[in-house]
Amino acid sequence: MRRPVALTSLALAAALTLGACSSGDGEESPTAEGTTSASAEATPPGDELPTVAGAFGETPEITFPGSGAPAELEVEVLEPGDGAEVGADDYVVANYAGQVWDGEVFDSSFERGAPTGFSLNQVIPGWKEGLTGTHVGDRVLLSIPAELGYGDNPQGGVIEAGDTLVFVVDVVGAYAPDATGQADATAVEPAPELPVTVEGAPGEVPSVTVDEGAPEPTEPVVTVIANGTGDAVPAEPGSTVVVQFAETLWDNSQSANTWETSGVTGVTLGQGSVFDKLAGVPVGSRAVIQIPGTPASDTAEASPSLAAVVDVVGAHGPTS
């Protein structure tokens, strides 16, 4: 059975991806063991790591030691945090700056002014290995050899074959792929009248079914059905809301949920998606979203109406 795509595609299109650290197709980046660039051949590996100026949340300044890059993955916690430990399959929200060893900065969320969200299953191996076991609140230095980065595959006109990559990463948040909203979220009373039936208590994986004969929505509608006790989702553009959701086409012919597919998803607010309507909703809450269908046009196929139940798992402001 084909998976419904309307809400899923909307969320994934709005979610930030780690462009400089992802292969772009949802798979881990390619590796090329045993290959080196000409510059790496000219400079033997060294043992020293770069030094970093700047505290957690500040744009880092990386100074290289003047020796060759380490041959292996090196991880140094520059500033320890006291948050949750990052799991190997977690969805991580982070600020970061990436630089080629003794070369140019090629990407920086600090410069963009907002943290980035990404699954550790969708980034280069050096990120997955290096960040697993760190903690929310850590500032981490990663020195990633080519075989755990992009191997012999140049990227973006800056990263050359065999390059060692250096990142400074501020771990802002981490979420298990099966995370839900709060189990003790308080049901809204009286219960709002909705054209759908939601199965599953807060803290459980839900399902949603459109009631027979229910009229299709004519505009996007977000209705909170259980209130969490976390901070409100920030309204500032560039904020990130971290969600899980179950969805169904309006005729109930197809359904899916992120708990079984992509896992936790981060969506950037201020881009015109229905998720912008979650601004102000407390983290931990559960909401029902109704999305109207759109007719076919010269540039796009028609999309059906759908309904979804969304758990607000986390949220981060643009300056987190």
C-alpha positions as CSV (number, residue, x, y, z in Angstrom):
1,M,0.0,0.0,0.0
2,R,1.3,3.4,-1.0
3,R,2.0,5.7,2.0
4,P,0.1,9.0,2.0
5,V,2.4,11.8,1.2
6,A,0.6,15.1,1.8
7,L,1.5,15.8,5.5
8,T,4.6,13.6,5.5
9,S,6.1,15.4,2.5
10,L,5.1,18.8,4.0
11,A,6.9,18.0,7.3
12,L,10.0,16.6,5.7
13,A,10.2,19.4,3.2
14,A,10.0,21.9,6.0
15,A,12.5,20.1,8.2
16,L,16.0,21.3,8.2
17,T,18.6,18.8,7.1
18,L,22.3,18.8,7.8
19,G,23.3,19.7,4.2
20,A,27.0,19.6,4.8
21,C,26.8,16.4,6.7
22,S,24.2,14.4,4.8
23,S,24.4,12.7,1.5
24,G,21.1,14.3,0.5
25,D,19.2,11.0,-0.2
26,G,18.5,9.9,3.3
27,E,21.4,7.5,3.4
28,E,24.7,7.8,5.2
29,S,27.3,9.5,3.2
30,P,29.6,7.4,1.0
31,T,33.0,6.4,2.3
32,A,36.3,5.6,0.6
33,E,38.6,3.7,2.7
34,G,42.3,3.9,1.9
35,T,41.9,7.0,-0.3
36,T,43.7,10.3,0.4
37,S,44.0,13.6,-1.2
38,A,47.3,15.0,-2.5
39,S,47.4,17.5,0.4
40,A,46.9,14.6,2.9
41,E,49.8,12.7,1.3
42,A,52.1,15.7,1.6
43,T,51.4,16.1,5.4
44,P,51.8,13.2,7.7
45,P,49.0,12.6,10.3
46,G,49.4,14.5,13.6
47,D,48.2,14.0,17.2
48,E,47.2,17.5,18.1
49,L,43.6,18.8,17.8
50,P,42.6,22.4,16.9
51,T,41.8,24.8,19.7
52,V,38.4,26.5,19.9
53,A,37.5,29.9,21.2
54,G,33.9,30.7,22.3
55,A,31.4,29.3,24.7
56,F,28.3,27.1,24.1
57,G,25.9,29.1,21.9
58,E,28.6,31.4,20.5
59,T,30.1,31.2,17.0
60,P,33.3,29.2,17.4
61,E,36.7,30.3,16.2
62,I,38.8,27.2,15.3
63,T,42.6,27.5,15.3
64,F,44.6,24.6,13.8
65,P,47.9,23.4,15.3
66,G,50.0,23.6,12.1
67,S,50.4,19.8,12.0
68,G,48.7,17.1,10.0
69,A,45.2,15.9,10.9
70,P,44.7,12.9,13.2
71,A,44.3,9.7,11.3
72,E,41.3,8.5,13.4
73,L,38.1,10.0,14.6
74,E,38.7,12.3,17.5
75,V,36.0,13.6,19.8
76,E,36.6,16.2,22.5
77,V,33.9,17.6,24.8
78,L,34.9,21.2,25.1
79,E,32.1,22.2,27.5
80,P,30.1,19.5,29.3
81,G,26.3,19.7,29.5
82,D,24.0,18.1,32.0
83,G,21.2,17.0,29.7
84,A,20.1,13.6,28.4
85,E,22.6,11.3,26.7
86,V,22.4,11.1,22.9
87,G,21.5,7.7,21.6
88,A,22.8,6.2,18.4
89,D,19.5,6.5,16.6
90,D,18.3,9.9,18.1
91,Y,17.0,12.9,16.3
92,V,19.4,15.7,17.3
93,V,19.0,19.4,17.3
94,A,22.3,21.2,17.2
95,N,24.2,24.3,16.3
96,Y,27.4,23.6,14.4
97,A,30.2,25.0,12.3
98,G,32.2,22.8,9.9
99,Q,35.6,23.5,8.5
100,V,38.1,21.6,6.4
101,W,41.3,20.9,8.3
102,D,43.5,24.0,7.8
103,G,40.9,25.2,5.2
104,E,37.7,27.0,4.8
105,V,34.5,27.0,6.8
106,F,31.9,25.3,4.6
107,D,28.8,25.4,6.7
108,S,27.6,27.1,9.9
109,S,24.2,27.1,11.5
110,F,25.5,29.9,13.8
111,E,25.7,32.1,10.7
112,R,22.1,31.1,9.7
113,G,20.9,32.0,13.1
114,A,19.0,28.8,13.9
115,P,19.9,25.3,15.0
116,T,19.5,22.3,12.7
117,G,17.7,19.1,13.3
118,F,18.8,15.7,11.9
119,S,18.6,12.0,12.5
120,L,21.9,10.4,13.4
121,N,20.9,7.7,10.8
122,Q,21.0,10.3,8.0
123,V,24.4,11.9,8.5
124,I,28.0,10.9,7.7
125,P,29.4,8.2,10.0
126,G,31.7,10.6,11.8
127,W,28.7,12.5,13.1
128,K,26.9,9.3,14.2
129,E,29.9,7.8,15.9
130,G,31.1,11.1,17.4
131,L,27.9,12.4,18.8
132,T,26.5,9.1,20.2
133,G,27.1,9.2,24.0
134,T,27.5,12.9,24.2
135,H,24.9,14.9,26.2
136,V,22.5,17.7,25.6
137,G,24.3,20.9,26.5
138,D,27.7,19.6,25.4
139,R,30.0,21.6,23.1
140,V,31.8,19.0,21.1
141,L,34.8,19.1,18.8
142,L,34.9,16.5,16.1
143,S,37.9,15.7,13.8
144,I,36.6,13.4,11.2
145,P,38.9,11.5,8.8
146,A,37.8,11.1,5.2
147,E,36.7,7.5,5.6
148,L,34.1,8.6,8.1
149,G,33.2,11.7,6.1
150,Y,33.0,12.0,2.3
151,G,35.9,9.7,1.4
152,D,37.0,10.4,-2.2
153,N,33.9,12.4,-3.1
154,P,34.3,16.2,-3.3
155,Q,31.4,18.2,-1.9
156,G,30.2,21.7,-2.8
157,G,33.5,23.0,-4.3
158,V,35.1,23.3,-0.8
159,I,35.5,19.7,0.5
160,E,38.0,17.9,-1.6
161,A,38.7,14.1,-1.9
162,G,40.3,12.8,1.3
163,D,39.7,15.9,3.4
164,T,39.6,15.7,7.1
165,L,36.6,17.7,8.5
166,V,36.4,19.5,11.8
167,F,33.1,20.5,13.4
168,V,32.2,22.3,16.6
169,V,28.8,21.1,17.6
170,D,26.5,22.5,20.4
171,V,24.0,19.7,21.2
172,V,20.7,21.6,21.9
173,G,18.3,18.6,22.0
174,A,18.1,14.9,21.5
175,Y,15.0,12.7,20.9
176,A,14.6,9.0,20.7
177,P,13.0,7.9,17.4
178,D,10.0,6.5,19.2
179,A,9.4,9.6,21.4
180,T,5.8,10.7,22.1
181,G,4.1,13.6,23.8
182,Q,3.6,13.5,27.6
183,A,1.8,10.4,29.0
184,D,0.2,12.7,31.6
185,A,-0.9,15.4,29.1
186,T,-4.3,16.8,30.3
187,A,-7.2,16.2,28.0
188,V,-9.0,19.4,26.9
189,E,-12.4,19.7,28.6
190,P,-14.9,19.8,27.2
191,A,-13.5,17.7,24.3
192,P,-13.6,19.7,21.1
193,E,-16.0,18.6,18.4
194,L,-13.9,17.1,15.6
195,P,-14.6,15.2,12.4
196,V,-12.2,12.5,13.4
197,T,-11.7,9.8,16.0
198,V,-8.4,9.4,17.7
199,E,-7.4,6.1,19.2
200,G,-4.6,5.9,21.8
201,A,-4.0,7.7,25.0
202,P,-1.4,10.4,25.4
203,G,2.1,8.7,25.6
204,E,0.9,5.9,23.3
205,V,1.2,5.7,19.5
206,P,-2.1,7.1,18.2
207,S,-4.2,6.4,15.1
208,V,-6.7,8.7,13.5
209,T,-9.8,7.9,11.5
210,V,-12.1,10.4,9.7
211,D,-15.7,10.0,10.7
212,E,-18.0,8.8,7.9
213,G,-19.6,11.6,6.0
214,A,-17.4,14.3,7.6
215,P,-17.1,17.4,5.4
216,E,-13.6,18.0,4.1
217,P,-11.7,21.0,5.6
218,T,-11.6,24.2,3.6
219,E,-8.6,25.6,5.4
220,P,-5.9,24.2,7.7
221,V,-7.1,23.7,11.3
222,V,-5.1,22.8,14.4
223,T,-7.0,21.7,17.5
224,V,-5.2,20.8,20.7
225,I,-6.8,17.8,22.4
226,A,-4.4,17.3,25.3
227,N,-2.1,19.9,26.9
228,G,1.4,19.1,28.0
229,T,3.3,21.0,30.6
230,G,6.4,22.0,28.6
231,D,7.4,25.4,27.4
232,A,5.3,26.9,24.6
233,V,6.5,26.4,21.0
234,P,8.3,29.6,20.1
235,A,6.6,31.7,17.4
236,E,9.8,33.3,16.0
237,P,10.6,32.3,12.4
238,G,13.5,29.9,12.4
239,S,12.3,28.1,15.5
240,T,12.1,24.3,15.4
241,V,9.2,22.2,16.5
242,V,9.9,18.5,17.0
243,V,6.9,16.2,16.2
244,Q,5.6,12.8,15.7
245,F,2.4,12.2,13.8
246,A,-0.1,9.7,12.5
247,E,-2.0,10.6,9.4
248,T,-4.9,9.4,7.1
249,L,-6.4,10.4,3.8
250,W,-9.8,11.9,4.3
251,D,-11.5,8.8,2.8
252,N,-9.4,6.6,5.2
253,S,-8.0,4.7,2.2
254,Q,-4.4,5.1,3.3
255,S,-2.7,5.8,6.6
256,A,0.7,5.9,8.1
257,N,2.6,7.2,11.1
258,T,6.1,8.5,11.7
259,W,6.7,6.1,14.6
260,E,6.8,3.3,12.0
261,T,8.5,5.3,9.2
262,S,10.8,8.3,9.7
263,G,10.7,8.6,13.5
264,V,10.9,12.1,15.1
265,T,10.8,15.0,12.7
266,G,11.9,18.6,13.2
267,V,10.0,21.3,11.3
268,T,11.2,24.9,10.9
269,L,8.6,27.5,11.7
270,G,8.0,30.5,9.6
271,Q,8.0,28.8,6.2
272,G,4.2,28.8,5.7
273,S,3.4,25.2,6.7
274,V,0.5,24.1,8.8
275,F,3.0,23.5,11.6
276,D,3.3,27.2,12.1
277,K,-0.1,26.9,13.8
278,L,1.6,25.0,16.7
279,A,3.3,28.2,17.9
280,G,2.2,28.7,21.5
281,V,1.3,25.1,22.1
282,P,3.0,23.6,25.2
283,V,5.6,20.9,24.5
284,G,4.2,17.5,25.4
285,S,0.8,18.3,23.9
286,R,-1.3,16.4,21.3
287,A,-3.2,18.1,18.5
288,V,-5.4,17.2,15.6
289,I,-4.5,18.8,12.2
290,Q,-6.9,19.0,9.3
291,I,-5.5,19.9,5.9
292,P,-7.6,20.7,2.8
293,G,-6.8,19.1,-0.5
294,T,-5.6,21.2,-3.4
295,P,-6.7,20.9,-7.1
296,A,-4.2,20.0,-9.8
297,S,-2.4,22.9,-11.5
298,D,0.0,23.2,-14.4
299,T,2.9,22.7,-12.0
300,A,1.6,20.3,-9.4
301,E,-0.7,17.3,-9.0
302,A,-3.8,17.4,-7.0
303,S,-3.4,16.5,-3.3
304,P,-6.2,15.0,-1.2
305,S,-7.5,16.3,2.1
306,L,-6.1,14.5,5.2
307,A,-6.2,14.4,9.0
308,A,-3.4,13.9,11.4
309,V,-2.8,13.6,15.1
310,V,0.4,15.3,16.1
311,D,2.5,14.9,19.3
312,V,4.6,17.9,20.1
313,V,7.8,16.3,21.4
314,G,10.1,19.3,21.7
315,A,10.7,22.9,20.5
316,H,13.7,25.2,20.2
317,G,14.0,28.9,19.5
318,P,16.1,30.2,16.7
319,T,18.9,31.2,19.1
320,S,18.9,28.0,21.1
